[in-house]
Every structure is written in structure tokens, then in C-alpha cells.
Amino acid sequence: MVRVDWDLSQLRALAAAVDHGSLDGAAAALHVTPSAVSQRLKALERSVGAVLLQRTRPVRATRPGEEVLRLARQLDALTRDAEHALGSGDARQVVRLAVNADSLATWVLPALAPLAGELSLELLREDEDRTADLLRDGSAMAAITSERVPVQGCTVERLGAMRYQPMAAPAFASRWFPAGVTHDALSVAPLVVFDDADRLQHRVLQRHGVTSEPPVHLVPASTQYVEAVRLGFGWGMVPDLQRGDWTTRDAVVLSSADAEDVSLYWQQWTLRTPSLDRVAEAIRAASAQTLRAA
């Protein structure tokens, strides 16, 4: 096997191309010409012996490219932390964190707020079942995820669980669930879904033997999702953390037996940096105070 002599400028060109979706975007970010970016990428691919980018719009990393991209991210994080420690270069380190929308809307931002003056935080929002994918492809340094099996090159630890309960506005509940949560009622009652990856509501339907598809409202924003439930668009699985000061005049729990605890895990690079360690500690402390231990 040929040993690769890694070139930082080439690795940065790869990361910039993926981040900005094109060679032109990478060139603007790196303050070089598109030709220079192209030359660096071709040299990197020759050194590795594999195609690293799909020249699509936007450009995407190939499977070998994902491995090299992860290395590029890690080396960039290490060099930034070293420059910071030496008092040179950009004083702000960049930490890319993949986080699910409901955590982002509730406890994650307050947890990270004390670090905002010293770190540049890039929060990549994705469903908790998909945030680990952003670790795999090199987009993120760490992730809050429902996946408990560690991604290659990462460590994993359980943070706790977010509880979700089926809720609806009082008038909606009276109209569609007069006899409670039954198979027939669930078969026709409109529901609110966050996005195509949100299966919480459908798991309730499955538990009650519902195989038909009731009317669906798609609301792909966490705060607006729970507001749509409160306003009577349909019923939906609402996190306890987002109910705030709701009373029974705002919304009611349709069936406590259908509550679901979604376990969340912290996955991060095995390669540790001071900046990533600080983010991890903030996340651990906040999750211990806000998430369910069971």
C-alpha cells in the first residue's frame, strides 16, 4: 500500500468544494482561482488513487471521498486549535454539530450559548435518525442522534430521552376522538407530521392496527409543528419539553399509553480537540438537567 503524503491545501479544497457545492464556491471561500481548486483536487485524487468528488450540482463526496473528507475536517480542527493555542491564525475554532430539530428548539441552544463568544458553531439540523449520517460523510464532528451503535471512528454515550405524547387541541379532540383513541378514529383523524422521516405518529397508528393513511399536514419546523397541533390542524406527537406553559385549553393528551421515549446519544470523533471537548461537556451537562434518565 502506498503511503499518502497529505497536503493541507488539497484537503481544504476538498472540504470547501463539499461545503459550498461547487469548485467556484470553494475558490471564493479559499480566495484562489477555480483552476487552482481543480488542480488541488486532481492532485489529491492522484495521491489517493480514487475519485473523491462526484462533479454534480452540488458536488458530492464519493465513498472514498467521505473518508478523506473526515480526515480533512479533523486536520482542520487540530490545526485551528493549535493556532489558537499559539495565539496565531483565526481565533475562532469551528465546531460542526448535527442535531435533531426538537433538541435544537429546546435545550441545545441554551447549552451552547456560553460558548458562542469563543467558538464558531455550525449546527446542522437533521432528524435524529439521520444525524449520524452527517458523521459518516464527514459533514459533522459530533451528533445528537438516536443511533446507539457508534459510527466508525467515533465514540458514543447515552444522553437521555425526550418524551413525546399524542396531543391535540381540545376542540379537535372532541370532534375526532369523542370515544377516545380508537382504531376507527385514528383511521380518519388528520395528523401533523414534521417531515418524511418523522415516523412517531405512524407508530401510534401501527400499534392500533391502522393500515390506511389518514389526512396529513406537513409542517417541517419544530416550533411551528407544535403550534399547528395547538391550533387544531391535527393531532401529533409533541415533546414534553415543547409544551411549555400549555394548559388543557391549549391541548390535551389523547392517550398517555401511546407516549414514546426517544433515546438520544452523543457521538463524536474519537480524535479529540479542546474545542470539541468543550462542546461535548456543555451538551452532557444540559442533557443531564433536561432529558429523561430512564
Short mmCIF file of the C-alpha atoms (twelve columns), coordinates in Angstrom:
data_MODEL
# 
_entry.id   MODEL 
# 
loop_
_atom_site.group_PDB 
_atom_site.id 
_atom_site.type_symbol 
_atom_site.label_atom_id 
_atom_site.label_alt_id 
_atom_site.label_comp_id 
_atom_site.label_asym_id 
_atom_site.label_seq_id 
_atom_site.Cartn_x 
_atom_site.Cartn_y 
_atom_site.Cartn_z 
_atom_site.pdbx_PDB_model_num 
ATOM 1   C CA . MET A 1   0.000   0.000  0.000   1 
ATOM 2   C CA . VAL A 2   1.341   3.420  -0.986  1 
ATOM 3   C CA . ARG A 3   1.625   5.902  1.842   1 
ATOM 4   C CA . VAL A 4   -0.106  9.229  1.088   1 
ATOM 5   C CA . ASP A 5   1.678   12.475 1.868   1 
ATOM 6   C CA . TRP A 6   -1.331  14.574 2.839   1 
ATOM 7   C CA . ASP A 7   -1.347  18.174 1.670   1 
ATOM 8   C CA . LEU A 8   -3.410  20.569 3.790   1 
ATOM 9   C CA . SER A 9   -4.219  22.886 0.895   1 
ATOM 10  C CA . GLN A 10  -5.583  19.948 -1.103  1 
ATOM 11  C CA . LEU A 11  -7.658  18.691 1.816   1 
ATOM 12  C CA . ARG A 12  -9.046  22.166 2.392   1 
ATOM 13  C CA . ALA A 13  -10.005 22.363 -1.277  1 
ATOM 14  C CA . LEU A 14  -11.967 19.127 -0.920  1 
ATOM 15  C CA . ALA A 15  -13.790 20.328 2.195   1 
ATOM 16  C CA . ALA A 16  -14.544 23.717 0.650   1 
ATOM 17  C CA . ALA A 17  -15.924 22.131 -2.517  1 
ATOM 18  C CA . VAL A 18  -18.314 19.976 -0.498  1 
ATOM 19  C CA . ASP A 19  -19.286 22.837 1.821   1 
ATOM 20  C CA . HIS A 20  -20.020 25.294 -0.993  1 
ATOM 21  C CA . GLY A 21  -21.307 22.828 -3.561  1 
ATOM 22  C CA . SER A 22  -19.019 23.786 -6.422  1 
ATOM 23  C CA . LEU A 23  -15.431 24.484 -7.372  1 
ATOM 24  C CA . ASP A 24  -16.320 28.138 -7.937  1 
ATOM 25  C CA . GLY A 25  -17.757 28.374 -4.428  1 
ATOM 26  C CA . ALA A 26  -14.688 26.691 -2.987  1 
ATOM 27  C CA . ALA A 27  -12.425 29.087 -4.888  1 
ATOM 28  C CA . ALA A 28  -14.259 32.110 -3.487  1 
ATOM 29  C CA . ALA A 29  -14.047 30.750 0.059   1 
ATOM 30  C CA . LEU A 30  -10.336 29.959 -0.248  1 
ATOM 31  C CA . HIS A 31  -9.514  33.168 -2.146  1 
ATOM 32  C CA . VAL A 32  -7.945  31.304 -5.058  1 
ATOM 33  C CA . THR A 33  -8.997  30.658 -8.638  1 
ATOM 34  C CA . PRO A 34  -11.317 27.791 -9.642  1 
ATOM 35  C CA . SER A 35  -8.397  26.434 -11.673 1 
ATOM 36  C CA . ALA A 36  -6.277  26.254 -8.520  1 
ATOM 37  C CA . VAL A 37  -9.033  24.362 -6.696  1 
ATOM 38  C CA . SER A 38  -9.367  21.951 -9.614  1 
ATOM 39  C CA . GLN A 39  -5.621  21.338 -9.698  1 
ATOM 40  C CA . ARG A 40  -5.511  20.666 -5.945  1 
ATOM 41  C CA . LEU A 41  -8.391  18.219 -6.166  1 
ATOM 42  C CA . LYS A 42  -6.859  16.368 -9.102  1 
ATOM 43  C CA . ALA A 43  -3.539  16.125 -7.249  1 
ATOM 44  C CA . LEU A 44  -5.317  14.801 -4.163  1 
ATOM 45  C CA . GLU A 45  -7.188  12.193 -6.197  1 
ATOM 46  C CA . ARG A 46  -3.920  11.089 -7.827  1 
ATOM 47  C CA . SER A 47  -2.287  10.732 -4.410  1 
ATOM 48  C CA . VAL A 48  -5.191  8.722  -3.002  1 
ATOM 49  C CA . GLY A 49  -5.765  6.750  -6.170  1 
ATOM 50  C CA . ALA A 50  -9.525  7.245  -6.166  1 
ATOM 51  C CA . VAL A 51  -12.188 9.661  -7.374  1 
ATOM 52  C CA . LEU A 52  -13.204 11.761 -4.364  1 
ATOM 53  C CA . LEU A 53  -15.915 14.012 -5.794  1 
ATOM 54  C CA . GLN A 54  -18.960 13.496 -7.949  1 
ATOM 55  C CA . ARG A 55  -18.982 16.507 -10.270 1 
ATOM 56  C CA . THR A 56  -22.710 17.041 -9.824  1 
ATOM 57  C CA . ARG A 57  -24.629 20.159 -8.820  1 
ATOM 58  C CA . PRO A 58  -23.939 20.414 -5.965  1 
ATOM 59  C CA . VAL A 59  -20.750 18.367 -5.918  1 
ATOM 60  C CA . ARG A 60  -20.847 15.401 -3.557  1 
ATOM 61  C CA . ALA A 61  -18.192 13.255 -1.952  1 
ATOM 62  C CA . THR A 62  -17.867 9.680  -3.164  1 
ATOM 63  C CA . ARG A 63  -17.491 6.864  -0.618  1 
ATOM 64  C CA . PRO A 64  -13.674 7.218  -0.637  1 
ATOM 65  C CA . GLY A 65  -14.215 10.977 -0.638  1 
ATOM 66  C CA . GLU A 66  -16.205 10.755 2.591   1 
ATOM 67  C CA . GLU A 67  -13.260 9.077  4.302   1 
ATOM 68  C CA . VAL A 68  -10.831 11.728 3.067   1 
ATOM 69  C CA . LEU A 69  -13.308 14.499 3.914   1 
ATOM 70  C CA . ARG A 70  -13.458 13.269 7.509   1 
ATOM 71  C CA . LEU A 71  -9.667  13.425 7.637   1 
ATOM 72  C CA . ALA A 72  -9.759  16.940 6.178   1 
ATOM 73  C CA . ARG A 73  -12.212 18.063 8.874   1 
ATOM 74  C CA . GLN A 74  -10.145 16.511 11.630  1 
ATOM 75  C CA . LEU A 75  -6.863  18.012 10.474  1 
ATOM 76  C CA . ASP A 76  -8.519  21.404 10.067  1 
ATOM 77  C CA . ALA A 77  -9.885  21.215 13.627  1 
ATOM 78  C CA . LEU A 78  -6.483  20.214 15.002  1 
ATOM 79  C CA . THR A 79  -4.639  22.973 13.151  1 
ATOM 80  C CA . ARG A 80  -7.178  25.598 14.230  1 
ATOM 81  C CA . ASP A 81  -6.866  24.565 17.868  1 
ATOM 82  C CA . ALA A 82  -3.064  24.582 17.597  1 
ATOM 83  C CA . GLU A 83  -3.094  28.046 16.011  1 
ATOM 84  C CA . HIS A 84  -5.401  29.275 18.750  1 
ATOM 85  C CA . ALA A 85  -3.110  27.886 21.447  1 
ATOM 86  C CA . LEU A 86  -0.138  29.582 19.774  1 
ATOM 87  C CA . GLY A 87  -2.006  32.875 19.504  1 
ATOM 88  C CA . SER A 88  -1.918  32.902 15.718  1 
ATOM 89  C CA . GLY A 89  -4.387  32.406 12.919  1 
ATOM 90  C CA . ASP A 90  -8.150  32.631 13.293  1 
ATOM 91  C CA . ALA A 91  -9.019  32.950 16.987  1 
ATOM 92  C CA . ARG A 92  -12.303 31.105 16.486  1 
ATOM 93  C CA . GLN A 93  -12.410 27.354 16.083  1 
ATOM 94  C CA . VAL A 94  -15.292 25.879 14.076  1 
ATOM 95  C CA . VAL A 95  -17.334 23.019 15.521  1 
ATOM 96  C CA . ARG A 96  -19.886 21.335 13.251  1 
ATOM 97  C CA . LEU A 97  -22.641 19.632 15.211  1 
ATOM 98  C CA . ALA A 98  -25.520 17.611 13.741  1 
ATOM 99  C CA . VAL A 99  -28.608 17.960 15.915  1 
ATOM 100 C CA . ASN A 100 -32.254 16.956 15.676  1 
ATOM 101 C CA . ALA A 101 -34.807 19.724 15.298  1 
ATOM 102 C CA . ASP A 102 -36.632 19.186 18.608  1 
ATOM 103 C CA . SER A 103 -33.412 19.317 20.640  1 
ATOM 104 C CA . LEU A 104 -32.362 22.404 18.704  1 
ATOM 105 C CA . ALA A 105 -35.684 24.073 19.516  1 
ATOM 106 C CA . THR A 106 -35.494 23.314 23.228  1 
ATOM 107 C CA . TRP A 107 -32.309 22.591 25.170  1 
ATOM 108 C CA . VAL A 108 -29.305 22.668 22.817  1 
ATOM 109 C CA . LEU A 109 -29.084 26.415 22.132  1 
ATOM 110 C CA . PRO A 110 -29.115 27.393 25.847  1 
ATOM 111 C CA . ALA A 111 -26.460 24.732 26.441  1 
ATOM 112 C CA . LEU A 112 -24.142 26.147 23.790  1 
ATOM 113 C CA . ALA A 113 -24.813 29.846 24.425  1 
ATOM 114 C CA . PRO A 114 -21.857 30.265 26.863  1 
ATOM 115 C CA . LEU A 115 -19.500 29.070 24.106  1 
ATOM 116 C CA . ALA A 116 -20.855 31.323 21.363  1 
ATOM 117 C CA . GLY A 117 -18.425 34.120 22.147  1 
ATOM 118 C CA . GLU A 118 -15.384 31.916 21.606  1 
ATOM 119 C CA . LEU A 119 -16.336 29.233 19.069  1 
ATOM 120 C CA . SER A 120 -17.996 29.322 15.664  1 
ATOM 121 C CA . LEU A 121 -20.775 26.759 15.839  1 
ATOM 122 C CA . GLU A 122 -22.287 25.267 12.694  1 
ATOM 123 C CA . LEU A 123 -25.482 23.461 13.680  1 
ATOM 124 C CA . LEU A 124 -26.641 21.022 11.018  1 
ATOM 125 C CA . ARG A 125 -30.313 20.213 11.542  1 
ATOM 126 C CA . GLU A 126 -31.461 16.712 10.670  1 
ATOM 127 C CA . ASP A 127 -33.858 14.094 12.002  1 
ATOM 128 C CA . GLU A 128 -32.447 12.195 14.989  1 
ATOM 129 C CA . ASP A 129 -32.476 9.001  12.906  1 
ATOM 130 C CA . ARG A 130 -30.295 10.671 10.272  1 
ATOM 131 C CA . THR A 131 -27.876 12.899 12.171  1 
ATOM 132 C CA . ALA A 132 -25.326 10.055 12.378  1 
ATOM 133 C CA . ASP A 133 -25.182 10.069 8.575   1 
ATOM 134 C CA . LEU A 134 -23.580 13.514 8.785   1 
ATOM 135 C CA . LEU A 135 -20.808 11.964 10.863  1 
ATOM 136 C CA . ARG A 136 -20.324 9.224  8.294   1 
ATOM 137 C CA . ASP A 137 -19.977 11.595 5.357   1 
ATOM 138 C CA . GLY A 138 -17.641 13.957 7.211   1 
ATOM 139 C CA . SER A 139 -20.064 16.871 7.443   1 
ATOM 140 C CA . ALA A 140 -20.173 16.895 11.249  1 
ATOM 141 C CA . MET A 141 -17.670 16.449 14.062  1 
ATOM 142 C CA . ALA A 142 -20.331 15.266 16.506  1 
ATOM 143 C CA . ALA A 143 -24.019 14.446 16.510  1 
ATOM 144 C CA . ILE A 144 -27.028 14.152 18.780  1 
ATOM 145 C CA . THR A 145 -28.607 11.028 17.378  1 
ATOM 146 C CA . SER A 146 -30.965 8.154  18.126  1 
ATOM 147 C CA . GLU A 147 -28.317 5.741  16.810  1 
ATOM 148 C CA . ARG A 148 -26.575 3.965  19.670  1 
ATOM 149 C CA . VAL A 149 -24.119 1.980  17.531  1 
ATOM 150 C CA . PRO A 150 -21.019 4.158  17.132  1 
ATOM 151 C CA . VAL A 151 -20.139 5.381  13.658  1 
ATOM 152 C CA . GLN A 152 -16.689 4.216  12.591  1 
ATOM 153 C CA . GLY A 153 -14.085 6.463  14.171  1 
ATOM 154 C CA . CYS A 154 -16.499 7.820  16.784  1 
ATOM 155 C CA . THR A 155 -17.390 7.263  20.419  1 
ATOM 156 C CA . VAL A 156 -20.961 7.099  21.725  1 
ATOM 157 C CA . GLU A 157 -22.681 7.765  25.053  1 
ATOM 158 C CA . ARG A 158 -26.334 7.989  26.041  1 
ATOM 159 C CA . LEU A 159 -27.629 11.451 26.898  1 
ATOM 160 C CA . GLY A 160 -31.173 10.602 27.962  1 
ATOM 161 C CA . ALA A 161 -34.590 10.560 26.336  1 
ATOM 162 C CA . MET A 162 -37.174 13.011 25.065  1 
ATOM 163 C CA . ARG A 163 -40.755 12.012 25.790  1 
ATOM 164 C CA . TYR A 164 -43.390 12.534 23.095  1 
ATOM 165 C CA . GLN A 165 -47.136 12.305 23.712  1 
ATOM 166 C CA . PRO A 166 -50.052 12.293 21.246  1 
ATOM 167 C CA . MET A 167 -51.761 15.641 21.681  1 
ATOM 168 C CA . ALA A 168 -54.486 17.708 20.046  1 
ATOM 169 C CA . ALA A 169 -56.400 20.917 20.532  1 
ATOM 170 C CA . PRO A 170 -59.471 20.419 22.788  1 
ATOM 171 C CA . ALA A 171 -61.982 21.147 20.008  1 
ATOM 172 C CA . PHE A 172 -60.124 18.808 17.641  1 
ATOM 173 C CA . ALA A 173 -60.103 16.043 20.252  1 
ATOM 174 C CA . SER A 174 -63.845 16.451 20.889  1 
ATOM 175 C CA . ARG A 175 -64.630 16.239 17.171  1 
ATOM 176 C CA . TRP A 176 -62.352 13.398 16.089  1 
ATOM 177 C CA . PHE A 177 -61.891 11.387 19.300  1 
ATOM 178 C CA . PRO A 178 -65.249 11.573 21.144  1 
ATOM 179 C CA . ALA A 179 -64.847 7.983  22.356  1 
ATOM 180 C CA . GLY A 180 -61.108 8.229  22.928  1 
ATOM 181 C CA . VAL A 181 -58.220 6.918  20.827  1 
ATOM 182 C CA . THR A 182 -59.717 4.091  18.812  1 
ATOM 183 C CA . HIS A 183 -58.829 2.325  15.580  1 
ATOM 184 C CA . ASP A 184 -61.729 3.960  13.741  1 
ATOM 185 C CA . ALA A 185 -60.905 7.462  14.995  1 
ATOM 186 C CA . LEU A 186 -57.211 7.178  14.127  1 
ATOM 187 C CA . SER A 187 -58.103 5.947  10.652  1 
ATOM 188 C CA . VAL A 188 -59.728 9.257  9.716   1 
ATOM 189 C CA . ALA A 189 -58.395 11.937 12.079  1 
ATOM 190 C CA . PRO A 190 -55.930 14.338 10.398  1 
ATOM 191 C CA . LEU A 191 -52.416 14.255 11.795  1 
ATOM 192 C CA . VAL A 192 -49.446 16.614 11.746  1 
ATOM 193 C CA . VAL A 193 -46.077 15.272 10.551  1 
ATOM 194 C CA . PHE A 194 -42.707 17.031 10.737  1 
ATOM 195 C CA . ASP A 195 -41.204 15.514 7.579   1 
ATOM 196 C CA . ASP A 196 -40.925 12.246 5.667   1 
ATOM 197 C CA . ALA A 197 -38.533 10.839 8.293   1 
ATOM 198 C CA . ASP A 198 -40.938 11.538 11.170  1 
ATOM 199 C CA . ARG A 199 -42.496 8.151  11.973  1 
ATOM 200 C CA . LEU A 200 -43.705 8.810  15.538  1 
ATOM 201 C CA . GLN A 201 -47.322 9.331  14.515  1 
ATOM 202 C CA . HIS A 202 -47.279 6.319  12.220  1 
ATOM 203 C CA . ARG A 203 -46.001 4.092  15.013  1 
ATOM 204 C CA . VAL A 204 -49.100 5.059  17.005  1 
ATOM 205 C CA . LEU A 205 -51.249 4.119  14.012  1 
ATOM 206 C CA . GLN A 206 -49.466 0.779  13.718  1 
ATOM 207 C CA . ARG A 207 -49.963 -0.027 17.406  1 
ATOM 208 C CA . HIS A 208 -53.697 0.454  16.913  1 
ATOM 209 C CA . GLY A 209 -53.761 -1.615 13.742  1 
ATOM 210 C CA . VAL A 210 -54.410 1.283  11.371  1 
ATOM 211 C CA . THR A 211 -53.155 0.466  7.870   1 
ATOM 212 C CA . SER A 212 -54.878 3.254  5.933   1 
ATOM 213 C CA . GLU A 213 -53.327 6.713  5.522   1 
ATOM 214 C CA . PRO A 214 -55.352 9.472  7.230   1 
ATOM 215 C CA . PRO A 215 -55.060 13.094 6.058   1 
ATOM 216 C CA . VAL A 216 -51.614 14.545 6.785   1 
ATOM 217 C CA . HIS A 217 -50.395 18.112 7.362   1 
ATOM 218 C CA . LEU A 218 -46.650 18.509 6.778   1 
ATOM 219 C CA . VAL A 219 -45.067 21.202 8.974   1 
ATOM 220 C CA . PRO A 220 -41.230 20.921 8.739   1 
ATOM 221 C CA . ALA A 221 -40.283 23.337 11.539  1 
ATOM 222 C CA . SER A 222 -40.172 22.286 15.176  1 
ATOM 223 C CA . THR A 223 -41.788 25.328 16.812  1 
ATOM 224 C CA . GLN A 224 -44.398 25.666 14.075  1 
ATOM 225 C CA . TYR A 225 -45.128 21.942 14.265  1 
ATOM 226 C CA . VAL A 226 -46.304 22.103 17.871  1 
ATOM 227 C CA . GLU A 227 -48.156 25.345 17.116  1 
ATOM 228 C CA . ALA A 228 -50.036 23.588 14.306  1 
ATOM 229 C CA . VAL A 229 -51.139 20.930 16.803  1 
ATOM 230 C CA . ARG A 230 -52.234 23.584 19.286  1 
ATOM 231 C CA . LEU A 231 -54.203 25.407 16.574  1 
ATOM 232 C CA . GLY A 232 -56.125 22.269 15.641  1 
ATOM 233 C CA . PHE A 233 -54.566 21.288 12.308  1 
ATOM 234 C CA . GLY A 234 -54.421 17.701 13.522  1 
ATOM 235 C CA . TRP A 235 -53.045 15.509 16.274  1 
ATOM 236 C CA . GLY A 236 -49.336 14.919 16.659  1 
ATOM 237 C CA . MET A 237 -46.594 13.610 18.914  1 
ATOM 238 C CA . VAL A 238 -45.483 16.656 20.906  1 
ATOM 239 C CA . PRO A 239 -42.296 16.652 23.017  1 
ATOM 240 C CA . ASP A 240 -42.935 17.361 26.691  1 
ATOM 241 C CA . LEU A 241 -40.091 19.902 26.522  1 
ATOM 242 C CA . GLN A 242 -42.018 21.963 23.956  1 
ATOM 243 C CA . ARG A 243 -45.328 22.125 25.784  1 
ATOM 244 C CA . GLY A 244 -44.073 24.991 27.922  1 
ATOM 245 C CA . ASP A 245 -46.920 26.562 29.873  1 
ATOM 246 C CA . TRP A 246 -49.684 24.881 27.879  1 
ATOM 247 C CA . THR A 247 -52.886 24.160 29.777  1 
ATOM 248 C CA . THR A 248 -55.798 21.906 28.843  1 
ATOM 249 C CA . ARG A 249 -57.231 24.893 26.993  1 
ATOM 250 C CA . ASP A 250 -54.263 24.723 24.622  1 
ATOM 251 C CA . ALA A 251 -54.036 20.982 24.016  1 
ATOM 252 C CA . VAL A 252 -54.864 17.674 25.655  1 
ATOM 253 C CA . VAL A 253 -53.051 14.343 25.779  1 
ATOM 254 C CA . LEU A 254 -55.060 11.879 23.722  1 
ATOM 255 C CA . SER A 255 -53.545 8.708  25.156  1 
ATOM 256 C CA . SER A 256 -50.773 8.542  27.749  1 
ATOM 257 C CA . ALA A 257 -50.394 4.844  26.886  1 
ATOM 258 C CA . ASP A 258 -49.101 5.913  23.467  1 
ATOM 259 C CA . ALA A 259 -46.356 8.145  24.868  1 
ATOM 260 C CA . GLU A 260 -42.939 7.334  23.454  1 
ATOM 261 C CA . ASP A 261 -39.473 7.982  24.826  1 
ATOM 262 C CA . VAL A 262 -36.882 8.647  22.117  1 
ATOM 263 C CA . SER A 263 -33.389 7.942  23.419  1 
ATOM 264 C CA . LEU A 264 -30.686 10.361 22.317  1 
ATOM 265 C CA . TYR A 265 -26.976 9.638  22.120  1 
ATOM 266 C CA . TRP A 266 -23.885 11.792 21.771  1 
ATOM 267 C CA . GLN A 267 -21.498 10.603 19.078  1 
ATOM 268 C CA . GLN A 268 -18.257 12.413 18.359  1 
ATOM 269 C CA . TRP A 269 -14.922 11.855 16.706  1 
ATOM 270 C CA . THR A 270 -12.548 9.604  18.598  1 
ATOM 271 C CA . LEU A 271 -9.966  12.236 17.717  1 
ATOM 272 C CA . ARG A 272 -10.418 14.836 20.435  1 
ATOM 273 C CA . THR A 273 -9.791  18.566 20.223  1 
ATOM 274 C CA . PRO A 274 -10.132 21.133 23.025  1 
ATOM 275 C CA . SER A 275 -12.975 22.930 21.267  1 
ATOM 276 C CA . LEU A 276 -14.935 19.730 20.637  1 
ATOM 277 C CA . ASP A 277 -14.382 18.649 24.240  1 
ATOM 278 C CA . ARG A 278 -15.887 21.903 25.471  1 
ATOM 279 C CA . VAL A 279 -18.979 21.430 23.303  1 
ATOM 280 C CA . ALA A 280 -19.341 17.839 24.496  1 
ATOM 281 C CA . GLU A 281 -19.157 18.870 28.139  1 
ATOM 282 C CA . ALA A 282 -21.813 21.564 27.622  1 
ATOM 283 C CA . ILE A 283 -24.116 19.054 25.918  1 
ATOM 284 C CA . ARG A 284 -23.610 16.476 28.683  1 
ATOM 285 C CA . ALA A 285 -24.366 18.990 31.436  1 
ATOM 286 C CA . ALA A 286 -27.517 20.294 29.756  1 
ATOM 287 C CA . SER A 287 -28.864 16.868 28.839  1 
ATOM 288 C CA . ALA A 288 -28.448 15.701 32.444  1 
ATOM 289 C CA . GLN A 289 -30.733 18.550 33.538  1 
ATOM 290 C CA . THR A 290 -33.355 18.356 30.775  1 
ATOM 291 C CA . LEU A 291 -33.653 14.831 29.382  1 
ATOM 292 C CA . ARG A 292 -35.280 11.822 31.000  1 
ATOM 293 C CA . ALA A 293 -32.838 9.383  32.559  1 
ATOM 294 C CA . ALA A 294 -34.962 6.288  32.016  1 
# 
